[in-house]
Amino acid sequence: MTADTGSHTDKPAQEPYRVGFLLIDNFTLIALATAVEPLRMANQLAGTELYSWKLLTAEGEPARASDGISMLPDASIQEEHRFDLVIVVAGIDVTRSFSRKEVIWLKLMARRHVLLGAVCTGPYVLASAGLLDGHACSAHWECLEAMQEGFPRVQTNNRLFTVERERMTCTGGTVPMHMMLSFLSRRHGQELSNAVSHMFVCDRVREESEQQPMPMHPRLACAQPKLAEAAQLMEANIEEPIELKELATLAGISRRQLERLFLKHMGCTPSRYYLRVRLNRARRLLKQTSCSIVEIASMCGFVSATHFSRCYRKAMGRAPKYERMEVSSQGSSNTVLTDSMASLPSSSLQALRRARAEPTYGIFEGTGSG
């Protein structure tokens, strides 16, 4: 895809390109750092101020990252600003972390034809403002289901990042760096972008079209490709699960071979793995959307809510309704998690408390190989 960034480049050479980073409560620090640092390094290598940037919050108060570290902003969104690009930086519990003020301000920026971007779960905020309707959009895999269910007019995809017209969105972790390197290449040419990546000891700049690795895929990547292909087919067919015989045919192997691969490399049967994929999606929907349990059961390929609840309780150790009740109680709960955590630094304990509502919280505890 190509970005409509021409109107943002017709600026005098001596005037820096102005970028605002809107920090949403519980934002992910690594996403912010990897988005800002390429701009800093571009200035350093060019020997001039190609870019200027400001950190913003709704009220000008410090923003707390998901790891408990507080970040002092440069200004509030209530002040008058002139930006060429605004990037929304979000993180955990994004569906409850932003305010109406931030949504209204982003709409104002859009009316001024400011280029809008978002990293990690930040695209959810842009979508909530109606600013991604009709646009292709990348976002961290953990909030994709919430976006697909809540914003059907947004064309979500699983690419690392997407640049389209006056929008640029990407997944989390270190991917913002690759999106910004692509941005630098568009504005200044490949030579500067390559020089910045070399300074960061980045041996490969990832392409926009690359797919973000979904959970469990790192483990599958080192296994046989037929196994990874079968797992991808499972993840792409959750609402209407595929019969194992058909799945094997689509992967180009026999059902017996499919079962051997899963038992050897995953320590479970294909059916058991497929069920876990569907339940993991159900967990994200329970924690991130307001869909009813009946609706979620249907979305995840279960014949009834009763069947879904029974499978969920057996695999997750709690009924779906209690999963959702815990999410609802997070905002008002200040209970210490366990006595053994009392010695943790306050910031790390607070970060752990905030993470309890996340779909991935505790997924490695007692999950075994199934």
FIZALO-7505 format. One record per residue (C-alpha): residue number from 1; residue in three letters; z, x, y. Coordinates in Angstrom, 1 decimal. Example, Ala and Ser with C-alpha at 12.3 -4.5 7.8 and 13.67 -1.06 7.14 Angstrom:
REM residues 2
+------+------+--------+--------+--------+
! resi ! resn !      z !      x !      y !
+------+------+--------+--------+--------+
!    1 !  ALA !    7.8 !   12.3 !   -4.5 !
!    2 !  SER !    7.1 !   13.7 !   -1.1 !
+------+------+--------+--------+--------+
This chain:
REM residues 370
+------+------+--------+--------+--------+
! resi ! resn !      z !      x !      y !
+------+------+--------+--------+--------+
!    1 !  MET !    0.0 !    0.0 !    0.0 !
!    2 !  THR !   -0.5 !    1.1 !    3.6 !
!    3 !  ALA !    2.0 !    0.7 !    6.4 !
!    4 !  ASP !    1.1 !   -0.8 !    9.7 !
!    5 !  THR !    2.7 !    1.9 !   11.7 !
!    6 !  GLY !    0.0 !    2.6 !   14.2 !
!    7 !  SER !    1.7 !    0.8 !   17.1 !
!    8 !  HIS !    4.8 !    2.9 !   16.5 !
!    9 !  THR !    3.0 !    6.3 !   16.8 !
!   10 !  ASP !    1.3 !    5.8 !   20.3 !
!   11 !  LYS !    4.2 !    7.4 !   22.1 !
!   12 !  PRO !    4.3 !   10.4 !   24.3 !
!   13 !  ALA !    4.7 !   13.6 !   22.3 !
!   14 !  GLN !    7.9 !   14.5 !   24.1 !
!   15 !  GLU !    9.6 !   11.2 !   23.4 !
!   16 !  PRO !   11.4 !   11.1 !   20.1 !
!   17 !  TYR !   10.9 !    8.3 !   17.6 !
!   18 !  ARG !   14.1 !    6.1 !   17.8 !
!   19 !  VAL !   15.7 !    5.0 !   14.6 !
!   20 !  GLY !   18.7 !    2.8 !   14.2 !
!   21 !  PHE !   20.8 !    2.6 !   11.0 !
!   22 !  LEU !   22.6 !   -0.7 !   10.7 !
!   23 !  LEU !   25.7 !   -0.1 !    8.4 !
!   24 !  ILE !   26.7 !   -3.1 !    6.4 !
!   25 !  ASP !   30.3 !   -3.1 !    5.2 !
!   26 !  ASN !   30.6 !   -1.4 !    1.8 !
!   27 !  PHE !   27.4 !    0.5 !    2.3 !
!   28 !  THR !   26.5 !    3.4 !    0.0 !
!   29 !  LEU !   27.0 !    6.7 !    1.6 !
!   30 !  ILE !   24.3 !    8.6 !   -0.5 !
!   31 !  ALA !   21.7 !    6.1 !    0.6 !
!   32 !  LEU !   22.5 !    6.7 !    4.3 !
!   33 !  ALA !   22.6 !   10.4 !    3.9 !
!   34 !  THR !   19.3 !   10.7 !    2.1 !
!   35 !  ALA !   17.6 !    8.5 !    4.7 !
!   36 !  VAL !   19.0 !   10.4 !    7.7 !
!   37 !  GLU !   18.6 !   14.0 !    6.5 !
!   38 !  PRO !   14.8 !   14.1 !    6.3 !
!   39 !  LEU !   14.7 !   13.2 !   10.0 !
!   40 !  ARG !   17.2 !   15.9 !   10.9 !
!   41 !  MET !   15.2 !   18.5 !    8.9 !
!   42 !  ALA !   11.9 !   17.4 !   10.4 !
!   43 !  ASN !   13.4 !   18.1 !   13.9 !
!   44 !  GLN !   14.7 !   21.4 !   12.7 !
!   45 !  LEU !   11.4 !   22.6 !   11.2 !
!   46 !  ALA !    9.3 !   21.3 !   14.1 !
!   47 !  GLY !   11.6 !   22.9 !   16.6 !
!   48 !  THR !   11.7 !   19.8 !   18.7 !
!   49 !  GLU !   13.2 !   16.3 !   18.7 !
!   50 !  LEU !   10.7 !   14.3 !   16.8 !
!   51 !  TYR !   13.4 !   11.8 !   15.9 !
!   52 !  SER !   16.6 !   10.5 !   17.4 !
!   53 !  TRP !   19.0 !    8.1 !   15.5 !
!   54 !  LYS !   22.1 !    6.0 !   16.0 !
!   55 !  LEU !   24.5 !    4.5 !   13.6 !
!   56 !  LEU !   25.2 !    0.9 !   14.3 !
!   57 !  THR !   27.8 !   -1.8 !   13.3 !
!   58 !  ALA !   28.1 !   -5.4 !   14.3 !
!   59 !  GLU !   31.2 !   -4.9 !   16.6 !
!   60 !  GLY !   31.1 !   -1.1 !   17.1 !
!   61 !  GLU !   34.0 !   -0.7 !   14.7 !
!   62 !  PRO !   34.0 !    2.0 !   12.0 !
!   63 !  ALA !   32.2 !    1.0 !    8.8 !
!   64 !  ARG !   33.7 !    1.7 !    5.5 !
!   65 !  ALA !   31.4 !    3.0 !    2.8 !
!   66 !  SER !   31.7 !    1.9 !   -0.9 !
!   67 !  ASP !   33.6 !    5.2 !   -1.6 !
!   68 !  GLY !   36.3 !    4.4 !    1.0 !
!   69 !  ILE !   35.1 !    6.8 !    3.6 !
!   70 !  SER !   35.0 !    5.4 !    7.1 !
!   71 !  MET !   32.0 !    6.1 !    9.3 !
!   72 !  LEU !   32.3 !    6.0 !   13.1 !
!   73 !  PRO !   29.2 !    4.3 !   14.6 !
!   74 !  ASP !   27.5 !    5.4 !   17.8 !
!   75 !  ALA !   27.2 !    1.8 !   19.1 !
!   76 !  SER !   27.4 !   -1.9 !   18.3 !
!   77 !  ILE !   24.4 !   -4.2 !   18.0 !
!   78 !  GLN !   25.7 !   -6.1 !   21.0 !
!   79 !  GLU !   24.6 !   -3.4 !   23.3 !
!   80 !  GLU !   21.0 !   -3.1 !   24.5 !
!   81 !  HIS !   18.9 !   -0.8 !   22.3 !
!   82 !  ARG !   15.3 !    0.3 !   22.2 !
!   83 !  PHE !   14.3 !    1.2 !   18.6 !
!   84 !  ASP !   11.1 !    1.9 !   16.9 !
!   85 !  LEU !   12.6 !    1.6 !   13.4 !
!   86 !  VAL !   15.8 !   -0.1 !   12.2 !
!   87 !  ILE !   17.0 !    0.6 !    8.7 !
!   88 !  VAL !   19.6 !   -1.6 !    7.0 !
!   89 !  VAL !   22.0 !    0.3 !    4.8 !
!   90 !  ALA !   24.0 !   -1.7 !    2.4 !
!   91 !  GLY !   25.8 !   -1.2 !   -0.9 !
!   92 !  ILE !   28.2 !   -3.1 !   -3.1 !
!   93 !  ASP !   29.0 !   -6.8 !   -2.9 !
!   94 !  VAL !   26.1 !   -7.2 !   -0.5 !
!   95 !  THR !   25.9 !  -11.0 !   -0.8 !
!   96 !  ARG !   29.3 !  -11.3 !    1.0 !
!   97 !  SER !   29.3 !   -8.1 !    3.2 !
!   98 !  PHE !   27.1 !   -9.0 !    6.1 !
!   99 !  SER !   27.6 !  -11.5 !    9.0 !
!  100 !  ARG !   25.5 !  -14.0 !   10.9 !
!  101 !  LYS !   25.6 !  -11.6 !   13.9 !
!  102 !  GLU !   23.7 !   -9.0 !   12.0 !
!  103 !  VAL !   21.2 !  -11.5 !   10.7 !
!  104 !  ILE !   20.5 !  -12.8 !   14.3 !
!  105 !  TRP !   20.2 !   -9.3 !   15.6 !
!  106 !  LEU !   17.7 !   -8.3 !   12.9 !
!  107 !  LYS !   15.6 !  -11.4 !   13.8 !
!  108 !  LEU !   15.6 !  -10.2 !   17.4 !
!  109 !  MET !   14.4 !   -6.8 !   16.3 !
!  110 !  ALA !   11.6 !   -8.5 !   14.4 !
!  111 !  ARG !   10.5 !  -10.5 !   17.4 !
!  112 !  ARG !   10.2 !   -7.2 !   19.3 !
!  113 !  HIS !    7.9 !   -5.9 !   16.5 !
!  114 !  VAL !   10.4 !   -3.2 !   15.6 !
!  115 !  LEU !    9.5 !   -1.7 !   12.2 !
!  116 !  LEU !   12.3 !   -2.9 !    9.8 !
!  117 !  GLY !   13.5 !   -1.0 !    6.7 !
!  118 !  ALA !   16.3 !   -1.4 !    4.2 !
!  119 !  VAL !   17.7 !    0.9 !    1.5 !
!  120 !  CYS !   19.8 !    0.3 !   -1.7 !
!  121 !  THR !   20.8 !   -3.4 !   -1.5 !
!  122 !  GLY !   19.9 !   -3.6 !    2.2 !
!  123 !  PRO !   16.7 !   -5.7 !    1.4 !
!  124 !  TYR !   19.0 !   -8.6 !    0.5 !
!  125 !  VAL !   20.2 !   -8.7 !    4.1 !
!  126 !  LEU !   16.6 !   -8.7 !    5.4 !
!  127 !  ALA !   15.7 !  -11.4 !    3.0 !
!  128 !  SER !   18.7 !  -13.5 !    4.1 !
!  129 !  ALA !   17.3 !  -13.3 !    7.6 !
!  130 !  GLY !   13.9 !  -14.6 !    6.4 !
!  131 !  LEU !   12.3 !  -11.3 !    7.3 !
!  132 !  LEU !   10.8 !  -10.5 !    3.9 !
!  133 !  ASP !    9.2 !  -13.8 !    3.3 !
!  134 !  GLY !    5.6 !  -13.1 !    2.1 !
!  135 !  HIS !    6.3 !   -9.4 !    1.9 !
!  136 !  ALA !    6.4 !   -7.1 !   -1.2 !
!  137 !  CYS !    9.9 !   -5.7 !   -1.5 !
!  138 !  SER !   11.7 !   -3.0 !   -3.5 !
!  139 !  ALA !   15.5 !   -3.1 !   -4.0 !
!  140 !  HIS !   18.2 !   -1.6 !   -6.2 !
!  141 !  TRP !   17.9 !   -3.1 !   -9.7 !
!  142 !  GLU !   21.4 !   -4.5 !   -9.5 !
!  143 !  CYS !   20.5 !   -7.0 !   -6.8 !
!  144 !  LEU !   17.0 !   -7.9 !   -7.9 !
!  145 !  GLU !   18.1 !  -11.0 !   -9.8 !
!  146 !  ALA !   20.0 !  -12.3 !   -6.8 !
!  147 !  MET !   17.0 !  -11.8 !   -4.6 !
!  148 !  GLN !   14.6 !  -13.4 !   -7.1 !
!  149 !  GLU !   16.8 !  -16.5 !   -7.4 !
!  150 !  GLY !   17.8 !  -16.8 !   -3.8 !
!  151 !  PHE !   14.6 !  -15.9 !   -2.0 !
!  152 !  PRO !   11.5 !  -17.0 !   -4.0 !
!  153 !  ARG !    9.2 !  -16.3 !   -1.1 !
!  154 !  VAL !   10.0 !  -12.6 !   -1.3 !
!  155 !  GLN !    7.7 !  -10.7 !   -3.6 !
!  156 !  THR !   10.2 !   -8.5 !   -5.3 !
!  157 !  ASN !    9.1 !   -5.6 !   -7.5 !
!  158 !  ASN !   10.5 !   -2.8 !   -9.5 !
!  159 !  ARG !    8.9 !    0.1 !   -7.6 !
!  160 !  LEU !   11.0 !    2.9 !   -6.1 !
!  161 !  PHE !   10.0 !    1.9 !   -2.6 !
!  162 !  THR !    7.5 !   -0.4 !   -0.8 !
!  163 !  VAL !    5.9 !    0.1 !    2.6 !
!  164 !  GLU !    3.9 !   -2.9 !    3.7 !
!  165 !  ARG !    2.9 !   -4.0 !    7.3 !
!  166 !  GLU !    6.1 !   -3.8 !    9.4 !
!  167 !  ARG !    8.5 !   -3.5 !    6.5 !
!  168 !  MET !    9.7 !   -0.6 !    4.3 !
!  169 !  THR !   12.2 !   -1.2 !    1.6 !
!  170 !  CYS !   13.5 !    1.0 !   -1.2 !
!  171 !  THR !   16.0 !    1.3 !   -4.1 !
!  172 !  GLY !   19.2 !    3.4 !   -3.9 !
!  173 !  GLY !   20.6 !    6.8 !   -4.7 !
!  174 !  THR !   18.3 !    9.6 !   -3.6 !
!  175 !  VAL !   15.2 !    7.4 !   -3.4 !
!  176 !  PRO !   15.6 !    6.8 !    0.4 !
!  177 !  MET !   14.8 !   10.5 !    0.8 !
!  178 !  HIS !   11.5 !   10.0 !   -0.9 !
!  179 !  MET !   10.6 !    7.0 !    1.1 !
!  180 !  MET !   11.4 !    8.9 !    4.3 !
!  181 !  LEU !    9.3 !   11.9 !    3.1 !
!  182 !  SER !    6.4 !    9.5 !    2.6 !
!  183 !  PHE !    7.1 !    8.1 !    6.1 !
!  184 !  LEU !    7.0 !   11.7 !    7.6 !
!  185 !  SER !    3.7 !   12.3 !    5.8 !
!  186 !  ARG !    2.1 !    9.2 !    7.3 !
!  187 !  ARG !    3.2 !   10.2 !   10.8 !
!  188 !  HIS !    2.9 !   14.0 !   10.8 !
!  189 !  GLY !    0.8 !   14.9 !    7.8 !
!  190 !  GLN !    1.6 !   16.3 !    4.3 !
!  191 !  GLU !    2.5 !   19.8 !    5.5 !
!  192 !  LEU !    5.7 !   18.8 !    7.4 !
!  193 !  SER !    6.7 !   16.4 !    4.6 !
!  194 !  ASN !    6.3 !   19.2 !    2.0 !
!  195 !  ALA !    8.3 !   21.7 !    4.2 !
!  196 !  VAL !   11.2 !   19.2 !    4.4 !
!  197 !  SER !   11.2 !   18.6 !    0.7 !
!  198 !  HIS !   11.3 !   22.4 !    0.1 !
!  199 !  MET !   14.3 !   22.7 !    2.3 !
!  200 !  PHE !   16.1 !   20.1 !    0.2 !
!  201 !  VAL !   15.1 !   22.0 !   -3.0 !
!  202 !  CYS !   13.2 !   18.9 !   -4.0 !
!  203 !  ASP !   10.7 !   20.0 !   -6.6 !
!  204 !  ARG !    8.8 !   16.7 !   -6.8 !
!  205 !  VAL !    8.3 !   14.0 !   -4.2 !
!  206 !  ARG !    8.3 !   10.7 !   -6.0 !
!  207 !  GLU !    5.5 !    8.2 !   -5.3 !
!  208 !  GLU !    5.8 !    4.7 !   -4.0 !
!  209 !  SER !    4.2 !    3.2 !   -7.1 !
!  210 !  GLU !    6.7 !    4.8 !   -9.5 !
!  211 !  GLN !    9.1 !    2.3 !  -11.2 !
!  212 !  GLN !   12.8 !    2.6 !  -10.8 !
!  213 !  PRO !   14.6 !    3.4 !  -14.1 !
!  214 !  MET !   16.4 !    0.3 !  -15.3 !
!  215 !  PRO !   19.9 !    0.5 !  -16.9 !
!  216 !  MET !   19.8 !    1.9 !  -20.4 !
!  217 !  HIS !   16.3 !    3.5 !  -19.8 !
!  218 !  PRO !   17.6 !    7.0 !  -19.3 !
!  219 !  ARG !   18.9 !    6.9 !  -22.9 !
!  220 !  LEU !   15.6 !    5.4 !  -24.1 !
!  221 !  ALA !   13.5 !    7.9 !  -22.2 !
!  222 !  CYS !   14.5 !   10.7 !  -24.6 !
!  223 !  ALA !   13.8 !    8.5 !  -27.6 !
!  224 !  GLN !   10.4 !    7.5 !  -29.0 !
!  225 !  PRO !    8.0 !    5.8 !  -26.5 !
!  226 !  LYS !    7.6 !    2.8 !  -28.7 !
!  227 !  LEU !   11.3 !    2.2 !  -28.5 !
!  228 !  ALA !   11.2 !    2.4 !  -24.7 !
!  229 !  GLU !    8.2 !    0.0 !  -24.6 !
!  230 !  ALA !   10.0 !   -2.5 !  -26.8 !
!  231 !  ALA !   13.1 !   -2.4 !  -24.5 !
!  232 !  GLN !   10.9 !   -2.9 !  -21.4 !
!  233 !  LEU !    9.3 !   -5.9 !  -23.0 !
!  234 !  MET !   12.8 !   -7.3 !  -23.7 !
!  235 !  GLU !   13.8 !   -6.8 !  -20.1 !
!  236 !  ALA !   10.6 !   -8.5 !  -18.9 !
!  237 !  ASN !   11.1 !  -11.5 !  -21.1 !
!  238 !  ILE !   14.6 !  -12.8 !  -20.7 !
!  239 !  GLU !   14.2 !  -16.4 !  -19.8 !
!  240 !  GLU !   11.9 !  -17.0 !  -22.8 !
!  241 !  PRO !   12.9 !  -14.3 !  -25.4 !
!  242 !  ILE !   10.2 !  -13.0 !  -27.7 !
!  243 !  GLU !   10.5 !  -13.2 !  -31.4 !
!  244 !  LEU !   11.1 !   -9.8 !  -32.9 !
!  245 !  LYS !    7.9 !   -9.9 !  -35.0 !
!  246 !  GLU !    5.8 !  -10.6 !  -31.8 !
!  247 !  LEU !    7.8 !   -7.9 !  -30.0 !
!  248 !  ALA !    6.9 !   -5.4 !  -32.6 !
!  249 !  THR !    3.2 !   -6.4 !  -32.5 !
!  250 !  LEU !    3.1 !   -6.0 !  -28.8 !
!  251 !  ALA !    4.7 !   -2.5 !  -29.1 !
!  252 !  GLY !    2.2 !   -1.6 !  -31.7 !
!  253 !  ILE !    4.5 !   -1.1 !  -34.6 !
!  254 !  SER !    5.8 !   -3.1 !  -37.6 !
!  255 !  ARG !    9.1 !   -5.1 !  -37.4 !
!  256 !  ARG !   10.6 !   -2.8 !  -40.0 !
!  257 !  GLN !    9.7 !    0.2 !  -37.8 !
!  258 !  LEU !   11.2 !   -1.5 !  -34.8 !
!  259 !  GLU !   14.5 !   -2.1 !  -36.6 !
!  260 !  ARG !   14.6 !    1.5 !  -37.8 !
!  261 !  LEU !   14.1 !    2.8 !  -34.3 !
!  262 !  PHE !   16.8 !    0.7 !  -32.8 !
!  263 !  LEU !   19.3 !    1.5 !  -35.5 !
!  264 !  LYS !   18.5 !    5.3 !  -35.3 !
!  265 !  HIS !   18.5 !    5.7 !  -31.6 !
!  266 !  MET !   20.6 !    2.8 !  -30.2 !
!  267 !  GLY !   23.0 !    2.3 !  -33.1 !
!  268 !  CYS !   22.3 !   -1.5 !  -33.2 !
!  269 !  THR !   19.7 !   -3.9 !  -34.3 !
!  270 !  PRO !   16.9 !   -5.1 !  -31.9 !
!  271 !  SER !   18.4 !   -8.6 !  -31.9 !
!  272 !  ARG !   21.8 !   -7.2 !  -30.8 !
!  273 !  TYR !   20.2 !   -5.0 !  -28.1 !
!  274 !  TYR !   18.1 !   -7.9 !  -26.8 !
!  275 !  LEU !   21.2 !  -10.1 !  -26.6 !
!  276 !  ARG !   23.0 !   -7.4 !  -24.6 !
!  277 !  VAL !   20.1 !   -7.2 !  -22.1 !
!  278 !  ARG !   20.2 !  -11.0 !  -21.6 !
!  279 !  LEU !   24.0 !  -11.0 !  -21.2 !
!  280 !  ASN !   23.9 !   -8.2 !  -18.7 !
!  281 !  ARG !   21.5 !  -10.2 !  -16.6 !
!  282 !  ALA !   23.7 !  -13.2 !  -16.9 !
!  283 !  ARG !   26.6 !  -11.1 !  -15.7 !
!  284 !  ARG !   24.7 !  -10.1 !  -12.6 !
!  285 !  LEU !   23.7 !  -13.7 !  -11.9 !
!  286 !  LEU !   27.3 !  -14.8 !  -12.3 !
!  287 !  LYS !   28.6 !  -12.2 !   -9.8 !
!  288 !  GLN !   25.8 !  -12.3 !   -7.3 !
!  289 !  THR !   24.5 !  -15.9 !   -7.1 !
!  290 !  SER !   25.9 !  -19.4 !   -6.9 !
!  291 !  CYS !   23.7 !  -20.6 !   -9.8 !
!  292 !  SER !   25.6 !  -22.9 !  -12.2 !
!  293 !  ILE !   26.5 !  -21.7 !  -15.6 !
!  294 !  VAL !   24.1 !  -24.2 !  -17.1 !
!  295 !  GLU !   21.3 !  -22.7 !  -14.9 !
!  296 !  ILE !   22.2 !  -19.2 !  -15.8 !
!  297 !  ALA !   22.2 !  -20.0 !  -19.5 !
!  298 !  SER !   18.6 !  -21.3 !  -19.1 !
!  299 !  MET !   17.5 !  -18.3 !  -17.0 !
!  300 !  CYS !   18.8 !  -15.9 !  -19.7 !
!  301 !  GLY !   17.2 !  -17.7 !  -22.6 !
!  302 !  PHE !   20.1 !  -19.5 !  -24.2 !
!  303 !  VAL !   19.6 !  -22.9 !  -25.8 !
!  304 !  SER !   22.7 !  -24.4 !  -24.2 !
!  305 !  ALA !   25.6 !  -23.6 !  -21.9 !
!  306 !  THR !   27.9 !  -23.8 !  -24.9 !
!  307 !  HIS !   25.9 !  -21.2 !  -26.9 !
!  308 !  PHE !   25.8 !  -19.0 !  -23.8 !
!  309 !  SER !   29.5 !  -19.2 !  -23.2 !
!  310 !  ARG !   30.3 !  -18.4 !  -26.8 !
!  311 !  CYS !   28.0 !  -15.3 !  -26.9 !
!  312 !  TYR !   29.3 !  -14.2 !  -23.5 !
!  313 !  ARG !   32.9 !  -14.5 !  -24.4 !
!  314 !  LYS !   32.3 !  -12.6 !  -27.7 !
!  315 !  ALA !   30.5 !   -9.7 !  -26.0 !
!  316 !  MET !   32.3 !   -9.5 !  -22.6 !
!  317 !  GLY !   35.8 !  -10.5 !  -23.6 !
!  318 !  ARG !   36.0 !  -13.4 !  -21.2 !
!  319 !  ALA !   34.3 !  -16.7 !  -20.6 !
!  320 !  PRO !   31.6 !  -16.9 !  -17.9 !
!  321 !  LYS !   33.8 !  -19.2 !  -15.7 !
!  322 !  TYR !   36.5 !  -16.5 !  -15.5 !
!  323 !  GLU !   34.0 !  -13.9 !  -14.6 !
!  324 !  ARG !   33.0 !  -16.0 !  -11.6 !
!  325 !  MET !   36.6 !  -16.8 !  -10.7 !
!  326 !  GLU !   37.5 !  -13.1 !  -10.5 !
!  327 !  VAL !   34.6 !  -12.6 !   -8.1 !
!  328 !  SER !   35.9 !  -15.4 !   -5.9 !
!  329 !  SER !   39.4 !  -14.0 !   -5.8 !
!  330 !  GLN !   38.3 !  -10.5 !   -4.7 !
!  331 !  GLY !   38.3 !  -11.2 !   -1.0 !
!  332 !  SER !   42.0 !  -12.2 !   -0.9 !
!  333 !  SER !   43.4 !  -10.1 !   -3.7 !
!  334 !  ASN !   45.4 !   -7.0 !   -2.8 !
!  335 !  THR !   47.0 !   -6.6 !   -6.2 !
!  336 !  VAL !   47.3 !   -3.0 !   -7.5 !
!  337 !  LEU !   45.0 !   -2.6 !  -10.5 !
!  338 !  THR !   47.4 !   -0.8 !  -12.8 !
!  339 !  ASP !   50.5 !    1.4 !  -12.4 !
!  340 !  SER !   48.6 !    4.4 !  -13.6 !
!  341 !  MET !   46.3 !    4.1 !  -10.5 !
!  342 !  ALA !   49.2 !    4.3 !   -8.1 !
!  343 !  SER !   48.8 !    8.0 !   -7.6 !
!  344 !  LEU !   45.1 !    7.8 !   -6.6 !
!  345 !  PRO !   44.2 !    8.5 !   -3.0 !
!  346 !  SER !   44.1 !    5.2 !   -1.0 !
!  347 !  SER !   40.4 !    5.5 !   -0.3 !
!  348 !  SER !   39.5 !    5.9 !   -4.0 !
!  349 !  LEU !   41.8 !    3.0 !   -5.0 !
!  350 !  GLN !   40.3 !    0.8 !   -2.4 !
!  351 !  ALA !   36.8 !    1.7 !   -3.5 !
!  352 !  LEU !   37.7 !    0.8 !   -7.1 !
!  353 !  ARG !   39.2 !   -2.5 !   -5.9 !
!  354 !  ARG !   36.0 !   -3.4 !   -4.1 !
!  355 !  ALA !   33.9 !   -2.5 !   -7.1 !
!  356 !  ARG !   35.6 !   -4.9 !   -9.4 !
!  357 !  ALA !   33.2 !   -7.7 !   -8.3 !
!  358 !  GLU !   30.2 !   -5.6 !   -9.1 !
!  359 !  PRO !   28.2 !   -6.5 !  -12.3 !
!  360 !  THR !   28.5 !   -2.9 !  -13.6 !
!  361 !  TYR !   32.2 !   -2.7 !  -13.3 !
!  362 !  GLY !   33.8 !   -1.6 !  -16.5 !
!  363 !  ILE !   30.6 !   -1.8 !  -18.6 !
!  364 !  PHE !   31.3 !    1.4 !  -20.5 !
!  365 !  GLU !   34.8 !    0.3 !  -21.5 !
!  366 !  GLY !   34.8 !   -0.9 !  -25.1 !
!  367 !  THR !   31.1 !   -1.7 !  -25.1 !
!  368 !  GLY !   30.4 !    0.5 !  -28.1 !
!  369 !  SER !   26.8 !    1.0 !  -29.1 !
!  370 !  GLY !   25.9 !   -2.7 !  -29.1 !
+------+------+--------+--------+--------+
